[in-house]
Amino acid sequence: MRTLYTWVCILITVVAAAAGDVLVALAMRRIGDLGELRQRHGFLAVIARVLSSGVLFGGVFFMAIAFFSNLVGLSWADLSVVGPASAALTFVTNALGAKFFLHENVDRRRWLATIFVCFGVLLLTWS
Amino acid sequence: MTLRKYLVILAVVFFGSVGDAFLARGMKHADAIDIHHLAYVFVALADPFVILGIIFLLGFMSSYMTALSFADLTYVLPATAISYVVMVLLSIFWLHEHVSAQRWLGVAFIVTGVGVVAGGPSRTEHPATRASDPAHVSDAAIEERG
């Protein structure tokens, strides 16, 4: 039964993490390069611009759900199981989210890298 | 990609993997959380290792947001996947978990994936004229609003 709970936790973590990543990436793209902004407008302006983004807080909310779900999962299984399993599935859902919601150019190189990383993470999980 | 940007990616790797290891160590101290008493997860927040883990994950979050401000999500995620290799090393030397040959093969795949994505462009260029695209706001528009 604990295995089932662990995988439910992993599923919640994956969905929430993907939603969080896509929303945070969208917010940061709208805000712009933080390094350049800091050089032009100063550190406080960067903080103000980041804190004024509602999309960012939406992303952080989903990331918090993923965090607590991950924490519960870690109490039931090893880090070397929960961490990689969540990550492998999150890589695929994130790539899809980035392609369809963020309109990123997910070319052959990035799919190949995603598949390599995903497969590597699965090997870590299933050993 | 400048040296500063590579350092930001490195900071994502460092804070993420060390933070996760602290959390795992802290959660090993706590009893397994009962499905009917999920609120006990908040009790685990008092563990010093969990607190350290959260501090490191705040560092992870700020460096991750900085990375996403200059690079695509599909670049940042595979590029920072090297943190799983760090996690395996921490599992061996700190948490004393067993790492088999199959896991080392997994590590090799991850390193290859990171190498593949790191050689490509970090950012998708969106035409500045696409003002109607909610995913794109030009720098000029940001300046205007600021």
Interface residues (C-beta under 8 A of the other chain):
Chain A: R2 Y5 D21 V22 V24 A25 L26 M28 R29 R30 I31 G32 D33 L34 G35 H41 A45 R49 V50 L56 V60 M63 F67 F68 N70 L71 V72 L74 S75 W76 D78 L79 S80 G83 P84 A87 T90 F91 N94 A95 G97 A98 K99 F101 L102 H103 E104 N105 V106 D107 R109 R110 L112 A113 T114 I115 F116 V117 C118 F119 G120 V121 L122 L123 L124 T125 W126 S127
Chain B: R4 K5 D20 A21 L23 A24 M27 A30 D31 A32 I33 I35 L38 V41 A44 V50 L57 M61 Y64 M65 T66 L68 S69 F70 D72 L73 T74 Y75 V76 L77 P78 A81 Y84 M87 V88 S91 L95 E97 V99 S100 Q102 R103 L105 G106 V107 A108 F109 I110 V111 T112 G113 V114 V116 V117 G119 G120 T124 H126 D133 P134 A135 H136 V137 D139 I142 G146
